[in-house]
Amino acid sequence: MSLVVVSLGSGLAGAEIEPSEEEVRSAINKSIPLLEKTTIGTSEHRGCFTCHGHAMPVVALVEARRRGFVIDENNIREQLEHTLADLKVGKERYLDGRGQGGGFTRAGYALWMLQEAGWRPDEITGIVSGYLVRDEKADHWKSNTNRPPTEFSPFTATYLALEAIDQFGTEEQALRIADRQKKARAWLLQTKPRETEERVFQILGLGQLGASEKAAEAAGNLLQLQRSDGGWAQLPGKSQQSDPYATGSVLFALRREGFLTVMDKRFRRGLRFLIDTQHDDGSWHVKSRSKPFQKYYESGYPHGKDQFISMAAGSWATLALLQSAIVEKNP
């Protein structure tokens, strides 16, 4: 089943209207309280760390703090502690190479979130990093789950692992880290991505490894897939619709790696799409294409059975909008 976005009106005419700074900041301010509510609700219902309900919202909230937006600092601290407690529960599994449910992707998202939040390396982050470099023969990291788009691709798992071992790797792991980085670089250079999620994380991975020329080529190819409404679709094909998950992640990656400026018309058109598809409650809605296998619960993010992919979409959309927000000092 293909992914479909619930749009609030994102035609070509709308994509040509430049978003103002006021519109960008308004969209961010509407999203922040909902993302905070989501992290709290997820922790209340799930004792474990989740990529969609903890990592993505926290990364967005931390970026909002960097840009001068007011966030609930106590909540951020609680979510970091929740994540660390879950990693410690899995300590023995990481030490013997089994990892926790979600495998490399989950471990990578947890450490990426901690990295973005400024967490200093400690015993458990070093243990998880050791798990990520345990297989010396592998040339990339695989996903052991099939929950597209967030948890299915080796490109996603590989980028997250590369960031994790770069930030949290120990001196004892240094030789293995260097070897895995070398092999991962070769794999990223020669492996063709199939859909937007993979294109995004290939660019981020190549950028992390300093393969700037190939990253620029991949970025150019991704920019060619921008649609008339200013957005990107998750899947290839003219019948696919643009959605905030794909659009937010693309804009974030291309801006983070320096392939778009905030005044580039392509970037501005993407922001316009995100602003036009945001709901009045501050959320974005994307229909899920993953088969449910966990017990349903209400996280606090709207859209019922589509809430998990939608909260990730809302996080990516917020991250993209934040790339354009003028940094303001908190009073």
LOBALO-208207 format. One record per residue (C-alpha): residue in one letter; residue number from 1; chain; x negated, y negated, z. Coordinates in steps of 0.02 Angstrom, whole numbers, plus 50000, padded with zeros to 5 digits. Layout:
// residues N
res  n  chain  u  v  w
A  NUM  A  X  Y  Z
...
This chain:
// residues 331
res  n  chain  u  v  w
M  1  A  50000  50000  50000
S  2  A  49929  49831  49953
L  3  A  49910  49690  50077
V  4  A  50036  49549  50059
V  5  A  50029  49381  50145
V  6  A  50182  49290  50205
S  7  A  50154  49119  50130
L  8  A  50237  48955  50172
G  9  A  50208  48881  50000
S  10  A  50036  48884  49921
G  11  A  50055  48846  49736
L  12  A  49931  48761  49622
A  13  A  50001  48588  49656
G  14  A  49976  48608  49843
A  15  A  49800  48672  49820
E  16  A  49752  48507  49734
I  17  A  49802  48398  49883
E  18  A  49647  48361  49987
P  19  A  49669  48413  50170
S  20  A  49637  48270  50289
E  21  A  49531  48280  50446
E  22  A  49690  48255  50546
E  23  A  49772  48405  50462
V  24  A  49620  48514  50493
R  25  A  49610  48468  50676
S  26  A  49797  48489  50699
A  27  A  49790  48665  50628
I  28  A  49645  48710  50743
N  29  A  49731  48637  50895
K  30  A  49887  48739  50858
S  31  A  49785  48899  50839
I  32  A  49676  48887  50995
P  33  A  49811  48917  51129
L  34  A  49880  49065  51032
L  35  A  49708  49146  51014
E  36  A  49679  49122  51200
K  37  A  49848  49200  51239
T  38  A  49804  49345  51125
T  39  A  49641  49387  51214
I  40  A  49730  49386  51382
G  41  A  49873  49494  51319
T  42  A  49755  49618  51237
S  43  A  49653  49638  51396
E  44  A  49810  49664  51499
H  45  A  49866  49807  51387
R  46  A  49698  49881  51337
G  47  A  49560  49924  51459
C  48  A  49441  49940  51314
F  49  A  49361  49809  51201
T  50  A  49446  49780  51032
C  51  A  49375  49700  50875
H  52  A  49537  49610  50827
G  53  A  49597  49560  51000
H  54  A  49432  49513  51083
A  55  A  49287  49490  50962
M  56  A  49369  49388  50827
P  57  A  49469  49270  50939
V  58  A  49322  49242  51056
V  59  A  49203  49204  50911
A  60  A  49329  49076  50847
L  61  A  49354  49001  51020
V  62  A  49167  48986  51051
E  63  A  49146  48898  50883
A  64  A  49288  48781  50932
R  65  A  49192  48739  51090
R  66  A  49037  48699  50987
R  67  A  49142  48580  50884
G  68  A  49205  48486  51035
F  69  A  49376  48566  51056
V  70  A  49433  48605  51232
I  71  A  49451  48790  51271
D  72  A  49484  48890  51429
E  73  A  49310  48929  51493
N  74  A  49374  49047  51627
N  75  A  49461  49149  51494
I  76  A  49303  49163  51389
R  77  A  49206  49223  51541
E  78  A  49341  49350  51581
Q  79  A  49340  49420  51403
L  80  A  49150  49435  51404
E  81  A  49158  49527  51570
H  82  A  49297  49638  51503
T  83  A  49189  49683  51354
L  84  A  49033  49717  51456
A  85  A  49131  49825  51577
D  86  A  49193  49929  51431
L  87  A  49017  49948  51360
K  88  A  48956  50006  51530
V  89  A  49094  50138  51534
G  90  A  49020  50205  51373
K  91  A  48840  50196  51432
E  92  A  48806  50383  51430
R  93  A  48888  50400  51260
Y  94  A  48775  50265  51190
L  95  A  48622  50345  51267
D  96  A  48658  50514  51189
G  97  A  48703  50440  51020
R  98  A  48890  50471  51019
G  99  A  48948  50293  51048
Q  100  A  49126  50242  51088
G  101  A  49281  50251  50979
G  102  A  49256  50140  50829
G  103  A  49072  50188  50818
F  104  A  48949  50066  50743
T  105  A  49083  49940  50694
R  106  A  49150  49926  50870
A  107  A  48977  49916  50947
G  108  A  48925  49786  50818
Y  109  A  49077  49678  50845
A  110  A  49053  49684  51034
L  111  A  48872  49627  51022
W  112  A  48911  49497  50888
M  113  A  49041  49422  51004
L  114  A  48918  49420  51149
Q  115  A  48785  49343  51037
E  116  A  48900  49203  50978
A  117  A  48950  49169  51158
G  118  A  48766  49150  51207
W  119  A  48751  49308  51311
R  120  A  48572  49349  51359
P  121  A  48502  49524  51325
D  122  A  48521  49643  51471
E  123  A  48515  49828  51506
I  124  A  48680  49875  51423
T  125  A  48650  49770  51267
G  126  A  48481  49855  51248
I  127  A  48563  50026  51265
V  128  A  48693  49985  51132
S  129  A  48555  49919  51018
G  130  A  48463  50083  51044
Y  131  A  48618  50176  50987
L  132  A  48624  50070  50830
V  133  A  48444  50114  50780
R  134  A  48447  50295  50839
D  135  A  48465  50373  50665
E  136  A  48296  50335  50587
K  137  A  48341  50417  50421
A  138  A  48496  50311  50383
D  139  A  48484  50166  50261
H  140  A  48644  50081  50320
W  141  A  48779  50095  50452
K  142  A  48945  50181  50418
S  143  A  49119  50153  50485
N  144  A  49197  50306  50564
T  145  A  49372  50233  50558
N  146  A  49487  50188  50414
R  147  A  49580  50032  50469
P  148  A  49560  49908  50326
P  149  A  49509  49774  50312
T  150  A  49423  49753  50481
E  151  A  49363  49929  50516
F  152  A  49329  50033  50362
S  153  A  49179  49968  50267
P  154  A  48994  50010  50285
F  155  A  48958  49830  50232
T  156  A  49047  49766  50388
A  157  A  48964  49893  50501
T  158  A  48793  49857  50425
Y  159  A  48799  49669  50446
L  160  A  48861  49681  50625
A  161  A  48726  49807  50668
L  162  A  48591  49699  50590
E  163  A  48646  49549  50693
A  164  A  48654  49655  50850
I  165  A  48482  49733  50838
D  166  A  48404  49566  50790
Q  167  A  48476  49482  50944
F  168  A  48479  49622  51072
G  169  A  48344  49743  51015
T  170  A  48208  49782  51141
E  171  A  48019  49786  51120
E  172  A  48024  49975  51128
Q  173  A  48144  49976  50980
A  174  A  48042  49854  50874
L  175  A  47970  49980  50750
R  176  A  48137  50066  50724
I  177  A  48222  49898  50702
A  178  A  48097  49843  50569
D  179  A  48119  50008  50477
R  180  A  48309  49998  50482
Q  181  A  48306  49818  50421
K  182  A  48196  49866  50274
K  183  A  48309  50011  50226
A  184  A  48467  49908  50250
R  185  A  48399  49771  50138
A  186  A  48371  49896  49997
W  187  A  48545  49968  50023
L  188  A  48629  49797  50021
L  189  A  48534  49748  49864
Q  190  A  48585  49900  49765
T  191  A  48761  49942  49829
K  192  A  48910  49865  49741
P  193  A  49052  49798  49850
R  194  A  49229  49849  49804
E  195  A  49340  49719  49887
T  196  A  49332  49551  49973
E  197  A  49288  49615  50147
E  198  A  49136  49703  50075
R  199  A  49084  49552  49971
V  200  A  49092  49441  50125
F  201  A  48987  49555  50233
Q  202  A  48863  49592  50094
I  203  A  48829  49405  50083
L  204  A  48813  49389  50272
G  205  A  48699  49541  50279
L  206  A  48586  49480  50139
G  207  A  48578  49311  50221
Q  208  A  48532  49389  50388
L  209  A  48388  49480  50303
G  210  A  48329  49329  50205
A  211  A  48374  49397  50032
S  212  A  48429  49224  49977
E  213  A  48423  49249  49789
K  214  A  48535  49403  49789
A  215  A  48649  49322  49918
A  216  A  48670  49172  49803
E  217  A  48715  49286  49658
A  218  A  48843  49377  49766
A  219  A  48913  49211  49825
G  220  A  48934  49152  49646
N  221  A  49028  49310  49602
L  222  A  49142  49287  49752
L  223  A  49178  49105  49710
Q  224  A  49239  49160  49539
L  225  A  49377  49258  49624
Q  226  A  49459  49103  49701
R  227  A  49639  49093  49643
S  228  A  49744  48950  49580
D  229  A  49822  48927  49752
G  230  A  49649  48900  49828
G  231  A  49642  49066  49918
W  232  A  49565  49238  49898
A  233  A  49651  49408  49899
Q  234  A  49593  49560  49997
L  235  A  49599  49677  49848
P  236  A  49549  49655  49665
G  237  A  49681  49637  49531
K  238  A  49792  49497  49467
S  239  A  49944  49567  49556
Q  240  A  49865  49541  49728
Q  241  A  49911  49386  49828
S  242  A  49795  49269  49920
D  243  A  49796  49291  50109
P  244  A  49723  49200  50260
Y  245  A  49614  49346  50315
A  246  A  49520  49353  50151
T  247  A  49518  49165  50126
G  248  A  49459  49126  50302
S  249  A  49321  49255  50299
V  250  A  49260  49199  50127
L  251  A  49253  49016  50174
F  252  A  49166  49055  50338
A  253  A  49034  49164  50256
L  254  A  48998  49047  50110
R  255  A  48989  48895  50223
R  256  A  48883  48985  50354
E  257  A  48758  49042  50224
G  258  A  48751  48870  50142
F  259  A  48836  48911  49976
L  260  A  48975  48783  50000
T  261  A  48974  48608  50071
V  262  A  49122  48541  50168
M  263  A  49160  48421  50026
D  264  A  49151  48550  49887
K  265  A  49320  48554  49799
R  266  A  49324  48744  49809
F  267  A  49302  48736  49997
R  268  A  49434  48600  50014
R  269  A  49557  48699  49910
G  270  A  49530  48849  50021
L  271  A  49563  48744  50175
R  272  A  49723  48679  50096
F  273  A  49782  48857  50071
L  274  A  49750  48897  50254
I  275  A  49840  48742  50316
D  276  A  49989  48776  50203
T  277  A  50005  48957  50260
Q  278  A  49995  48923  50447
H  279  A  50159  48947  50540
D  280  A  50230  48815  50656
D  281  A  50180  48919  50808
G  282  A  49997  48910  50756
S  283  A  49986  49087  50686
W  284  A  49950  49161  50517
H  285  A  50040  49317  50455
V  286  A  49964  49457  50353
K  287  A  50050  49624  50326
S  288  A  49951  49775  50385
R  289  A  49889  49907  50265
S  290  A  49819  50019  50403
K  291  A  49910  50171  50468
P  292  A  49953  50146  50652
F  293  A  49881  50275  50771
Q  294  A  49879  50185  50938
K  295  A  50024  50152  51056
Y  296  A  50112  49990  51011
Y  297  A  50102  49843  51129
E  298  A  50136  49656  51121
S  299  A  49973  49560  51129
G  300  A  50048  49387  51131
Y  301  A  50012  49357  50947
P  302  A  50169  49352  50839
H  303  A  50221  49462  50692
G  304  A  50261  49626  50777
K  305  A  50180  49777  50695
D  306  A  50072  49659  50592
Q  307  A  50002  49569  50744
F  308  A  49830  49652  50747
I  309  A  49780  49607  50569
S  310  A  49866  49439  50590
M  311  A  49765  49394  50745
A  312  A  49606  49436  50651
A  313  A  49668  49330  50505
G  314  A  49707  49188  50624
S  315  A  49532  49199  50694
W  316  A  49450  49195  50522
A  317  A  49563  49052  50467
T  318  A  49519  48953  50623
L  319  A  49333  48986  50597
A  320  A  49346  48923  50418
L  321  A  49438  48765  50470
L  322  A  49310  48734  50606
Q  323  A  49172  48729  50475
S  324  A  49252  48569  50414
A  325  A  49292  48489  50583
I  326  A  49186  48341  50634
V  327  A  49093  48383  50793
E  328  A  49156  48281  50938
K  329  A  49082  48276  51112
N  330  A  49197  48330  51252
P  331  A  49234  48189  51375
